[in-house]
Amino acid sequence: MKKIILTSFVLISLVALTACSLADNTSSGTINSKKEEANQNITNNSSGQPKVDKNTPKQAQVKKFYPDPLISSEQASSTTKSDIAQDDLMPENLQIKLYLVDKYKPGTCYGMPGPVPDEAISGMIKRNQSLAKFVKDKYKLKSDLEIYLKIKQIFGIQLEPASGGKYQYNFIDGQCCTLKSYNGLIENIGGKISDSVINQETKNNPC
C-alpha cells in the first residue's frame, strides 16, 4: 500500500515539473521573439533615418525664403547718375531761369556800387545750401561772393505761368547806374528753351 502511494506521489511530481518546464520554455520563446523583432528593426534603420509610422500624418515642409542681395547705396547712386540726365533732376522753372541768366547775364547792382557784407553772403549760402552747391559745381565758381551773386541773379527772375505751357518772365538787369527791365514769354519744349522779349525799358539811375 505504501509503495502505491509513493509511486503515485512520484508520478504527480514528474507531471508538475514537466508542466513548469513547458511554461518556462514558452515564456522564453516569446521574449526571444520580441528581442529578434527589435533587432530586426534596428538593422532595417541602420542608415540613421527614423522609422516612419504609416498611420502618422506627414509633417508639412517649411520652405525658407532667401531674398536677393540688396543693392548697395553706392551701386544705386552710380546707377542713378549714369541713367538719369542732370537736366531731368532740375525743376523746369530753374532750367528756364538758368537759361535767362546765361543769355542776358543780368547784373545785381541797383544803385551806388559798394562792398557786399560778409553776413549777407554767408546768410544767402546757408539759406540755399543745395542751390549754392549746384551753381558752384555748374559754373565752377571759386568764391562765396561769386556763389552769392549767381543766386541773386536766379532769384531776380520772376516767372508766371501763361497759356500754351509758356511762362511770362520779367527781371531787371542792374548795372548800377543803368537799369534795364525785360518782360517776355518763354517756353520749354522737349528740353529746348526759347524766349521772346515783349517789352524792354532802360532807366538811368543817379550814381
KEDREN-920813 format. One record per residue: residue number from 1; z, x, y of N, C-alpha, C in turn. Coordinates in nm, 3 decimals, decimal comma. Atoms other than C-alpha are relative to their C-alpha. Example, Ala and Ser with C-alpha at 12.3 -4.5 7.8 and 13.67 -1.06 7.14 Angstrom:
SITE     k      n.up    n.east   n.north     ca.up   ca.east   ca.north      c.up    c.east   c.north
SITE     1     0,000     0,089    -0,119     0,780     1,230     -0,450     0,000     0,090     0,120
SITE     2    -0,006    -0,082    -0,119     0,714     1,367     -0,106     0,073    -0,077     0,109
***
This chain:
SITE     k      n.up    n.east   n.north     ca.up   ca.east   ca.north      c.up    c.east   c.north
SITE     1     0,000     0,084    -0,121     0,000     0,000      0,000     0,000     0,088     0,126
SITE     2    -0,007    -0,092    -0,113     0,089     0,283      0,235    -0,133     0,071     0,021
SITE     3     0,129    -0,068    -0,011    -0,240     0,456      0,158    -0,105    -0,089     0,067
SITE     4     0,098     0,094    -0,062    -0,435     0,144      0,253     0,021    -0,009     0,150
SITE     5    -0,032     0,010    -0,145    -0,254     0,114      0,587    -0,043     0,127     0,072
SITE     6     0,035    -0,129    -0,061    -0,303     0,484      0,662    -0,151     0,014     0,014
SITE     7     0,148    -0,010    -0,004    -0,671     0,468      0,574    -0,058    -0,089     0,108
SITE     8     0,048     0,093    -0,103    -0,721     0,163      0,799     0,025     0,057     0,140
SITE     9    -0,034    -0,058    -0,131    -0,550     0,342      1,091    -0,096     0,113     0,037
SITE    10     0,092    -0,112    -0,023    -0,770     0,645      1,050    -0,139    -0,052     0,040
SITE    11     0,132     0,056    -0,031    -1,085     0,431      1,048    -0,004    -0,059     0,142
SITE    12    -0,004     0,059    -0,135    -0,979     0,243      1,364    -0,004     0,109     0,106
SITE    13    -0,003    -0,111    -0,095    -0,908     0,573      1,541    -0,137     0,063     0,014
SITE    14     0,135    -0,058    -0,004    -1,251     0,707      1,448    -0,096    -0,087     0,080
SITE    15     0,088     0,092    -0,074    -1,421     0,395      1,578     0,027     0,009     0,151
SITE    16    -0,038    -0,007    -0,141    -1,229     0,418      1,908    -0,052     0,128     0,064
SITE    17     0,048    -0,128    -0,053    -1,316     0,785      1,955    -0,151     0,000     0,018
SITE    18     0,147     0,008    -0,009    -1,685     0,716      1,887    -0,044    -0,081     0,121
SITE    19     0,034     0,086    -0,115    -1,694     0,437      2,148     0,023     0,073     0,131
SITE    20    -0,029    -0,075    -0,124    -1,533     0,660      2,414    -0,106     0,107     0,024
SITE    21     0,102    -0,106    -0,011    -1,782     0,938      2,340    -0,132    -0,056     0,050
SITE    22     0,124     0,064    -0,046    -2,076     0,699      2,382     0,006    -0,038     0,146
SITE    23    -0,017     0,041    -0,140    -1,938     0,570      2,715    -0,010     0,120     0,092
SITE    24     0,006    -0,121    -0,083    -1,893     0,923      2,845    -0,142     0,052     0,013
SITE    25     0,139    -0,048    -0,002    -2,248     1,018      2,748    -0,087    -0,085     0,093
SITE    26     0,077     0,092    -0,086    -2,388     0,709      2,922     0,027     0,028     0,146
SITE    27    -0,036    -0,028    -0,141    -2,194     0,782      3,244    -0,058     0,132     0,046
SITE    28     0,054    -0,131    -0,033    -2,302     1,146      3,235    -0,150    -0,006     0,022
SITE    29     0,145     0,014    -0,014    -2,663     1,045      3,187    -0,038    -0,064     0,132
SITE    30     0,027     0,068    -0,128    -2,650     0,814      3,489     0,015     0,096     0,116
SITE    31    -0,025    -0,096    -0,107    -2,503     1,088      3,709    -0,110     0,105     0,006
SITE    32     0,106    -0,101     0,004    -2,757     1,340      3,590    -0,133    -0,055     0,052
SITE    33     0,124     0,062    -0,047    -3,040     1,095      3,658    -0,005    -0,008     0,151
SITE    34    -0,006     0,009    -0,146    -2,924     1,044      4,018    -0,017     0,137     0,063
SITE    35     0,015    -0,135    -0,053    -2,898     1,420      4,068    -0,147     0,045    -0,006
SITE    36     0,141    -0,037     0,013    -3,251     1,470      3,938    -0,086    -0,070     0,106
SITE    37     0,075     0,075    -0,102    -3,380     1,196      4,173     0,019     0,062     0,138
SITE    38    -0,028    -0,063    -0,130    -3,209     1,361      4,469    -0,073     0,131     0,013
SITE    39     0,071    -0,129    -0,002    -3,353     1,700      4,375    -0,149    -0,020     0,020
SITE    40     0,143     0,028    -0,013    -3,699     1,547      4,344    -0,035    -0,034     0,144
SITE    41     0,025     0,035    -0,140    -3,671     1,401      4,698     0,001     0,123     0,089
SITE    42    -0,008    -0,123    -0,079    -3,570     1,740      4,837    -0,125     0,082    -0,019
SITE    43     0,123    -0,075     0,030    -3,868     1,903      4,663    -0,120    -0,059     0,073
SITE    44     0,114     0,066    -0,064    -4,111     1,645      4,799     0,000     0,021     0,151
SITE    45    -0,011    -0,015    -0,144    -3,984     1,706      5,156     0,028     0,144     0,038
SITE    46    -0,026    -0,141    -0,026    -3,975     2,083      5,138    -0,071     0,050     0,125
SITE    47     0,073    -0,043    -0,120    -4,221     2,102      5,434     0,082    -0,016     0,126
SITE    48    -0,085     0,017    -0,118    -3,936     2,009      5,666    -0,018    -0,133     0,067
SITE    49     0,022     0,130    -0,060    -4,070     1,663      5,751     0,100    -0,100    -0,056
SITE    50    -0,096     0,099     0,050    -3,808     1,386      5,730    -0,070    -0,109    -0,080
SITE    51     0,054     0,106     0,083    -3,861     1,119      5,469    -0,010    -0,128     0,082
SITE    52     0,025     0,121    -0,078    -4,012     0,808      5,625     0,014    -0,121    -0,090
SITE    53    -0,018     0,125     0,072    -3,894     0,472      5,508    -0,109    -0,097     0,044
SITE    54     0,110     0,090    -0,033    -4,189     0,233      5,487     0,047    -0,127     0,068
SITE    55    -0,052     0,123    -0,059    -3,966    -0,055      5,590     0,051     0,020     0,143
SITE    56    -0,049    -0,028    -0,134    -3,856     0,120      5,911    -0,116    -0,003     0,098
SITE    57     0,112     0,008    -0,096    -4,074     0,031      6,216    -0,025     0,135     0,065
SITE    58     0,037    -0,128    -0,061    -4,265     0,324      6,369     0,042     0,002     0,146
SITE    59    -0,042    -0,015    -0,139    -4,132     0,458      6,697    -0,122     0,028     0,087
SITE    60     0,115    -0,017    -0,089    -4,377     0,433      6,987    -0,002     0,140     0,057
SITE    61     0,014    -0,133    -0,055    -4,511     0,767      7,104    -0,007    -0,006     0,152
SITE    62    -0,002    -0,004    -0,145    -4,444     0,855      7,469    -0,095     0,109     0,046
SITE    63     0,096    -0,096    -0,050    -4,738     1,021      7,641     0,048     0,057     0,134
SITE    64    -0,042    -0,065    -0,122    -4,648     1,274      7,908    -0,120     0,020     0,092
SITE    65     0,106    -0,013    -0,100    -4,848     1,290      8,232     0,022     0,128     0,077
SITE    66    -0,007    -0,125    -0,073    -4,920     1,628      8,382    -0,101    -0,006     0,114
SITE    67     0,095     0,012    -0,112    -5,070     1,595      8,733    -0,076     0,129     0,022
SITE    68     0,080    -0,117    -0,033    -5,343     1,826      8,852     0,076     0,086     0,101
SITE    69    -0,068    -0,087    -0,098    -5,222     2,129      9,051    -0,031    -0,044     0,142
SITE    70     0,019     0,043    -0,138    -5,170     2,042      9,415    -0,077     0,107     0,077
SITE    71     0,072    -0,094    -0,086    -5,399     2,197      9,673     0,098     0,055     0,103
SITE    72    -0,093    -0,061    -0,095    -5,203     2,442      9,882    -0,040    -0,036     0,142
SITE    73     0,027     0,033    -0,139    -5,172     2,385     10,254    -0,105     0,092     0,060
SITE    74     0,100    -0,093    -0,051    -5,381     2,698     10,318    -0,139    -0,042    -0,043
SITE    75     0,131     0,045     0,049    -5,664     2,568     10,097    -0,045    -0,124     0,074
SITE    76     0,035     0,123    -0,072    -5,652     2,226     10,263    -0,044     0,032     0,142
SITE    77     0,035    -0,036    -0,136    -5,660     2,391     10,606    -0,138     0,063     0,006
SITE    78     0,130    -0,066    -0,001    -5,957     2,612     10,518    -0,112    -0,099    -0,030
SITE    79     0,102     0,102     0,031    -6,144     2,313     10,370    -0,030    -0,085     0,123
SITE    80     0,018     0,083    -0,118    -6,086     2,107     10,683    -0,081     0,075     0,106
SITE    81     0,068    -0,076    -0,105    -6,202     2,386     10,914    -0,147     0,022    -0,033
SITE    82     0,137    -0,029     0,037    -6,517     2,454     10,717    -0,086    -0,125    -0,007
SITE    83     0,079     0,122     0,020    -6,621     2,092     10,659    -0,010    -0,087     0,124
SITE    84    -0,003     0,086    -0,118    -6,536     1,936     10,996    -0,033     0,083     0,123
SITE    85     0,037    -0,071    -0,122    -6,706     2,047     11,315     0,108    -0,019     0,105
SITE    86    -0,103     0,006    -0,103    -6,483     2,123     11,611    -0,018    -0,122     0,090
SITE    87     0,024     0,115    -0,089    -6,652     1,851     11,822     0,048    -0,130    -0,061
SITE    88    -0,045     0,123     0,065    -6,556     1,590     11,561     0,151    -0,021     0,017
SITE    89    -0,144     0,012    -0,019    -6,189     1,666     11,626     0,035    -0,031     0,145
SITE    90    -0,023     0,017    -0,142    -6,229     1,622     12,003    -0,027    -0,143     0,043
SITE    91     0,025     0,136    -0,051    -6,191     1,280     12,168    -0,124    -0,003     0,087
SITE    92     0,125     0,008    -0,075    -6,511     1,156     12,329     0,021     0,022     0,148
SITE    93    -0,020    -0,015    -0,144    -6,363     1,136     12,676     0,025     0,146     0,038
SITE    94    -0,020    -0,142    -0,029    -6,256     1,502     12,653    -0,132     0,076    -0,009
SITE    95     0,132    -0,062     0,008    -6,605     1,603     12,541    -0,079    -0,023     0,129
SITE    96     0,075     0,035    -0,121    -6,752     1,424     12,841     0,057     0,076     0,120
SITE    97    -0,061    -0,072    -0,112    -6,503     1,579     13,083    -0,036     0,149    -0,003
SITE    98     0,036    -0,142     0,011    -6,574     1,927     12,949    -0,147     0,022     0,037
SITE    99     0,142    -0,008    -0,037    -6,947     1,861     12,989    -0,013     0,005     0,152
SITE   100     0,007     0,004    -0,147    -6,896     1,774     13,359     0,061     0,125     0,062
SITE   101    -0,063    -0,123    -0,049    -6,664     2,070     13,410    -0,096     0,117    -0,012
SITE   102     0,091    -0,112     0,022    -6,918     2,310     13,261    -0,126    -0,010     0,089
SITE   103     0,124     0,019    -0,078    -7,211     2,159     13,454     0,023     0,019     0,149
SITE   104    -0,021     0,000    -0,145    -7,059     2,117     13,802     0,104     0,102     0,047
SITE   105    -0,102    -0,100    -0,033    -6,770     2,366     13,789     0,078    -0,038     0,127
SITE   106    -0,071     0,046    -0,120    -6,555     2,167     14,033     0,121     0,090     0,033
SITE   107    -0,115    -0,077    -0,046    -6,304     2,361     14,241     0,124    -0,088     0,011
SITE   108    -0,126     0,075    -0,006    -5,940     2,264     14,272     0,077     0,030     0,129
SITE   109    -0,063    -0,030    -0,129    -5,870     2,378     14,629    -0,043    -0,107     0,100
SITE   110     0,032     0,114    -0,086    -5,848     2,083     14,866     0,054     0,019     0,142
SITE   111    -0,049    -0,029    -0,135    -5,739     2,249     15,192     0,017     0,150     0,018
SITE   112    -0,025    -0,142    -0,024    -5,600     2,578     15,313     0,040     0,067    -0,131
SITE   113    -0,034    -0,066     0,126    -5,601     2,815     15,015     0,134     0,072     0,008
SITE   114    -0,130    -0,065     0,007    -5,273     2,958     14,905     0,037     0,028    -0,145
SITE   115    -0,041    -0,034     0,137    -5,094     3,103     14,600     0,060    -0,121    -0,072
SITE   116    -0,056     0,110     0,080    -5,002     2,866     14,317     0,138     0,041    -0,048
SITE   117    -0,136    -0,035     0,044    -4,626     2,861     14,249     0,007     0,019    -0,152
SITE   118    -0,016    -0,026     0,144    -4,524     3,000     13,910     0,054    -0,123    -0,073
SITE   119    -0,057     0,118     0,063    -4,327     2,682     13,843    -0,108    -0,104    -0,030
SITE   120     0,108     0,096     0,022    -4,642     2,471     13,878    -0,086     0,043    -0,119
SITE   121     0,081    -0,051     0,111    -4,833     2,694     13,636     0,070    -0,021    -0,134
SITE   122    -0,074     0,012     0,127    -4,563     2,705     13,366     0,025    -0,146    -0,035
SITE   123    -0,023     0,142     0,026    -4,492     2,333     13,407    -0,124    -0,068    -0,055
SITE   124     0,126     0,059     0,048    -4,859     2,239     13,362    -0,026     0,039    -0,146
SITE   125     0,026    -0,047     0,137    -4,892     2,451     13,046     0,100    -0,059    -0,098
SITE   126    -0,104     0,054     0,089    -4,563     2,329     12,900    -0,023    -0,148    -0,029
SITE   127     0,023     0,144     0,018    -4,655     1,962     12,952    -0,126    -0,028    -0,081
SITE   128     0,129     0,020     0,068    -5,001     2,011     12,796    -0,027     0,118    -0,094
SITE   129     0,008    -0,119     0,085    -4,945     2,270     12,524    -0,126     0,001    -0,087
SITE   130     0,118     0,005     0,087    -5,222     2,153     12,288    -0,127     0,024     0,079
SITE   131     0,118    -0,017    -0,084    -5,480     2,129     12,566    -0,008     0,142     0,053
SITE   132    -0,004    -0,137    -0,051    -5,370     2,464     12,708    -0,051     0,099    -0,105
SITE   133     0,046    -0,089     0,107    -5,424     2,635     12,374    -0,149    -0,020    -0,026
SITE   134     0,142     0,030     0,026    -5,760     2,460     12,329    -0,090     0,068     0,103
SITE   135     0,086    -0,058    -0,103    -5,905     2,568     12,664     0,011     0,152     0,002
SITE   136    -0,016    -0,146     0,006    -5,763     2,918     12,626    -0,094     0,060    -0,105
SITE   137     0,086    -0,049     0,107    -5,948     2,962     12,296    -0,148    -0,025     0,031
SITE   138     0,140     0,037    -0,023    -6,267     2,783     12,405    -0,065     0,087     0,108
SITE   139     0,057    -0,073    -0,114    -6,314     2,967     12,735     0,046     0,146     0,005
SITE   140    -0,047    -0,140     0,008    -6,148     3,296     12,629     0,077     0,040     0,127
SITE   141    -0,078    -0,023    -0,122    -5,901     3,273     12,917     0,110     0,101    -0,025
SITE   142    -0,096    -0,109     0,016    -5,668     3,565     12,977     0,137    -0,030     0,061
SITE   143    -0,126     0,019    -0,071    -5,404     3,449     13,224     0,041    -0,146     0,001
SITE   144    -0,051     0,136    -0,012    -5,182     3,145     13,263    -0,061    -0,072     0,120
SITE   145     0,061     0,062    -0,117    -5,337     3,087     13,608    -0,138    -0,056    -0,034
SITE   146     0,133     0,048     0,041    -5,684     3,054     13,452     0,014    -0,127    -0,083
SITE   147    -0,024     0,120     0,082    -5,547     2,804     13,199     0,040    -0,117     0,090
SITE   148    -0,044     0,102    -0,094    -5,377     2,611     13,480    -0,118    -0,060     0,076
SITE   149     0,114     0,047    -0,079    -5,697     2,589     13,686    -0,099    -0,080    -0,085
SITE   150     0,092     0,074     0,088    -5,906     2,477     13,386     0,055    -0,140    -0,030
SITE   151    -0,061     0,131     0,025    -5,660     2,197     13,307    -0,011    -0,087     0,126
SITE   152     0,014     0,075    -0,125    -5,667     2,095     13,677    -0,142    -0,056     0,014
SITE   153     0,138     0,048    -0,004    -6,049     2,068     13,656    -0,017    -0,123    -0,089
SITE   154     0,015     0,111     0,097    -6,028     1,843     13,349     0,071    -0,125     0,051
SITE   155    -0,077     0,115    -0,047    -5,757     1,621     13,498    -0,060    -0,059     0,129
SITE   156     0,058     0,049    -0,125    -5,957     1,590     13,823    -0,116    -0,094    -0,022
SITE   157     0,113     0,088     0,030    -6,235     1,394     13,649     0,051    -0,134    -0,049
SITE   158    -0,041     0,136     0,035    -6,188     1,018     13,627    -0,115    -0,069    -0,072
SITE   159     0,100     0,073     0,079    -6,372     0,809     13,363     0,040    -0,146    -0,011
SITE   160    -0,019     0,143     0,020    -6,412     0,433     13,345    -0,111    -0,052    -0,092
SITE   161     0,104     0,053     0,089    -6,594     0,251     13,058    -0,096    -0,091     0,077
SITE   162     0,104     0,083    -0,062    -6,922     0,093     13,167    -0,082    -0,067    -0,110
SITE   163     0,079     0,073     0,099    -7,181    -0,127     12,996    -0,090     0,096    -0,078
SITE   164     0,092    -0,078     0,082    -7,401     0,004     12,716     0,060     0,126    -0,056
SITE   165    -0,065    -0,118     0,056    -7,145     0,254     12,590     0,006     0,117     0,096
SITE   166    -0,005    -0,107    -0,100    -7,165     0,455     12,912     0,135     0,004     0,068
SITE   167    -0,119    -0,015    -0,081    -6,889     0,582     13,137    -0,043     0,022     0,145
SITE   168     0,018    -0,032    -0,140    -6,872     0,583     13,514     0,100     0,111     0,035
SITE   169    -0,089    -0,113    -0,031    -6,730     0,910     13,643     0,003     0,024     0,150
SITE   170    -0,010    -0,046    -0,138    -6,609     1,041     13,975     0,099     0,116     0,005
SITE   171    -0,089    -0,115    -0,019    -6,449     1,368     14,082    -0,033     0,065     0,133
SITE   172     0,019    -0,073    -0,125    -6,413     1,592     14,386    -0,009     0,149    -0,031
SITE   173     0,016    -0,144     0,013    -6,544     1,946     14,390     0,067     0,063     0,122
SITE   174    -0,077    -0,054    -0,112    -6,277     2,108     14,605    -0,023     0,148     0,019
SITE   175     0,024    -0,141    -0,034    -6,391     2,432     14,769     0,073     0,034     0,131
SITE   176    -0,090    -0,024    -0,113    -6,104     2,444     15,016    -0,053    -0,065     0,128
SITE   177     0,048     0,055    -0,128    -6,293     2,391     15,343    -0,112    -0,102    -0,017
SITE   178     0,108     0,095     0,026    -6,577     2,193     15,184     0,033    -0,080    -0,125
SITE   179    -0,029     0,087     0,113    -6,520     1,893     14,960    -0,124    -0,083    -0,031
SITE   180     0,113     0,081     0,043    -6,796     1,727     14,758     0,050    -0,102    -0,103
SITE   181    -0,038     0,105     0,094    -6,741     1,395     14,583    -0,122    -0,044    -0,078
SITE   182     0,108     0,040     0,089    -6,951     1,290     14,286     0,036    -0,133    -0,066
SITE   183    -0,016     0,126     0,070    -7,000     0,945     14,140    -0,127    -0,024    -0,081
SITE   184     0,119     0,018     0,081    -7,230     0,872     13,848     0,030    -0,066    -0,134
SITE   185    -0,011     0,056     0,134    -7,292     0,746     13,495    -0,028     0,109    -0,103
SITE   186     0,016    -0,099     0,106    -7,267     0,947     13,174     0,009    -0,069    -0,135
SITE   187    -0,003     0,058     0,134    -7,329     0,870     12,808    -0,007     0,111    -0,105
SITE   188    -0,002    -0,093     0,113    -7,283     1,040     12,474    -0,067    -0,068    -0,118
SITE   189     0,075     0,059     0,111    -7,546     0,956     12,211    -0,016     0,105    -0,110
SITE   190     0,009    -0,092     0,114    -7,500     1,132     11,880     0,037     0,143     0,036
SITE   191    -0,042    -0,133    -0,040    -7,327     1,427     12,047    -0,083     0,059     0,113
SITE   192     0,082    -0,046    -0,112    -7,599     1,462     12,312     0,043    -0,075     0,126
SITE   193    -0,056     0,060    -0,121    -7,446     1,404     12,654    -0,098     0,018     0,116
SITE   194     0,085    -0,008    -0,119    -7,646     1,324     12,966     0,063    -0,084     0,111
SITE   195    -0,060     0,074    -0,112    -7,547     1,207     13,314    -0,100    -0,012     0,113
SITE   196     0,081     0,019    -0,121    -7,700     1,083     13,636     0,094    -0,029     0,117
SITE   197    -0,084     0,016    -0,118    -7,544     1,111     13,981    -0,049    -0,120     0,080
SITE   198     0,035     0,119    -0,079    -7,537     0,779     14,167     0,024     0,026     0,148
SITE   199    -0,035    -0,024    -0,140    -7,368     0,895     14,486     0,069     0,136     0,013
SITE   200    -0,061    -0,130    -0,028    -7,274     1,233     14,632     0,025     0,014     0,149
SITE   201    -0,035    -0,016    -0,141    -7,095     1,298     14,960     0,067     0,135     0,022
SITE   202    -0,059    -0,129    -0,038    -6,992     1,616     15,136     0,087    -0,019     0,126
SITE   203    -0,094     0,010    -0,114    -6,695     1,647     15,370     0,054     0,137     0,030
SITE   204    -0,057    -0,127    -0,043    -6,583     1,945     15,572     0,148    -0,019     0,032
SITE   205    -0,143     0,010    -0,016    -6,210     1,995     15,559     0,046     0,113     0,093
SITE   206    -0,044    -0,108    -0,093    -6,049     2,181     15,853     0,091     0,098    -0,073
SITE   207    -0,079    -0,106     0,065    -5,903     2,511     15,732     0,068     0,086     0,107
***
